[in-house]
């Protein structure tokens, strides 16, 4: 399959940068509040996308779609970032990635009712395998901490699932750059209520924290969300893209080792391997079973 018509590379780029975000978020929350970090991350992303939008001369959205972009920004960035950062402030990076890994299941269920998208038997089987992989990675590592942070993270997972559905709708009319940029612009505008506190905190942060913020804003936000929207625009089903989020716990563990020296153990290898098997079955299982013979549920 040609790259130009393939959603997989775009989804992989996003998941890589989002996995990195779990590790960097834990590091930056040592110096910033959850609200300040949310604003600074997307303020940097907005500045980046604004420059790109001007250079590429992208068209503004139609007035009839402004409400959709406002909802997309409000749910996917304002509410999600507050809930995500609040949750990450009280749990480990691995625990956070595990909870957010439930997004593909939530998205698939919502897409079934909203867009009438149906998954085939082997795809539901793949989702079950991926959940087992997440459980293996979590329980064997003993990293799953139960506290109020879980409540915030499950709200974040729901918000991101709704955002995925809205992106699926908007990418039918707009380019990936347009849908991501305008959603982030609205989200940043809402997060601007935390700007005064954010700028006070950044003045007292170590220099290395500036680098973390730039990576979070440019790579884990601007680039990642444009790639995510691009993947939705090319995929036939919403769940084909969102399913990649199952791999975030494994990648987070690997990046945690590379960045902060957290050594991966057998649980990471076993759980990560199971998750990757599920990903392969979900996306390529139809080639073995034959799409014409697949039952739908």
C-alpha positions, 0 to 999 in steps of 0.5 A, spaced: 500 500 500 502 506 498 504 511 503 500 517 500 494 512 501 496 509 508 494 511 515 498 507 518 505 511 518 501 517 521 498 513 526 504 511 528 508 518 528 502 520 533 503 514 538 510 515 538 510 522 540 504 521 545 507 516 548 513 521 549 508 526 552 507 521 558 514 521 560 515 528 559 509 530 563 511 527 569 517 531 569 514 537 567 509 537 573 514 537 578 515 545 576 508 546 573 501 546 575 496 541 571 493 548 568 499 551 567 502 546 563 496 545 559 496 552 557 503 552 555 503 546 551 498 548 547 500 555 546 507 553 543 503 548 539 498 554 537 504 558 535 507 553 531 501 551 527 499 559 526 506 560 522 505 553 518 498 556 517 500 563 514 506 560 510 501 555 507 495 560 506 490 555 509 483 557 509 478 559 515 473 554 517 466 556 514 461 559 519 457 553 520 462 549 522 465 554 527 461 550 533 464 544 531 471 546 532 469 550 538 467 543 541 473 539 538 477 544 542 473 545 548 473 537 549 479 535 546 484 540 549 481 544 554 477 539 558 482 533 556 488 537 558 486 539 565 483 532 566 489 528 563 494 533 567 490 532 574 490 525 573 498 524 571 500 528 577 498 523 582 499 516 578 505 513 574 506 515 567 505 507 566 498 507 569 496 514 566 498 510 559 494 504 561 488 508 562 488 512 556 489 506 552 482 504 553 480 510 548 480 505 542 474 501 546 470 507 548 471 510 541 469 503 537 463 503 542 461 510 540 463 510 533 458 504 533 452 508 535 454 515 532 457 513 525 454 506 525 461 503 524 461 495 525 467 491 527 468 484 524 469 478 529 476 478 528 477 486 530 473 485 537 478 479 538 484 483 537 481 488 542 480 483 547 488 481 546 490 488 546 486 489 553 490 482 555 496 485 553 495 492 557 493 488 563 499 483 563 504 489 562 500 493 568 499 487 573 506 484 572 509 491 573 505 492 579 504 500 577 497 500 577 496 505 583 488 506 585 487 513 587 483 520 585 487 520 579 484 515 575 477 518 576 481 524 572 484 519 567 478 516 565 474 522 564 480 524 559 479 518 556 472 519 554 474 526 552 479 524 547 474 518 544 469 524 543 474 528 540 476 522 535 469 522 533 469 529 531 475 529 528 473 523 523 467 528 522 471 534 520 476 531 516 471 529 511 470 536 509 477 539 511 484 538 511 488 535 517 492 541 518 485 545 518 482 540 523 488 540 528 490 547 527 483 550 528 481 545 534 488 547 537 487 554 537 480 554 540 482 549 545 488 554 547 483 560 547 480 557 553 486 555 556 488 562 556 485 563 563 491 560 566 496 564 562 497 569 568 499 563 573 503 559 567 508 565 565 509 566 573 511 559 573 515 558 567 520 564 570 522 560 576 523 553 572 530 550 570 532 551 563 531 544 561 524 544 563 523 549 557 526 544 552 521 539 555 515 544 553 518 545 546 517 538 545 511 537 548 508 543 544 511 542 537 512 534 537 507 531 542 501 536 540 502 540 533 505 534 529 502 529 533 495 532 532 496 533 525 498 526 523 492 524 527 487 528 523 491 525 517 490 518 519 483 519 520 482 522 513 485 516 510 482 510 514 475 507 513 473 506 520 475 511 526 477 505 530 482 503 525 486 509 527 484 509 535 486 502 536 493 504 535 493 507 542 493 500 545 501 500 544 502 507 548 503 503 555 509 499 551 512 505 548 511 509 554 515 504 558 520 503 553 521 511 553 521 511 560 527 507 560 531 511 555 529 518 558 529 517 565 532 510 566 526 506 568 529 499 566 523 495 562 522 488 565 519 481 563 512 484 564 514 490 558 516 485 553 510 480 554 505 485 555 508 489 549 508 483 545 501 481 546 499 488 544 503 488 538 500 482 536 493 485 537 495 491 533 497 486 527 490 482 527 486 488 528 489 491 522 491 486 517 487 480 520 482 481 514 487 479 509 487 472 512 480 471 514 477 474 507 473 480 508 467 477 504 467 471 509 468 476 516 462 476 520 460 483 523 457 484 530 
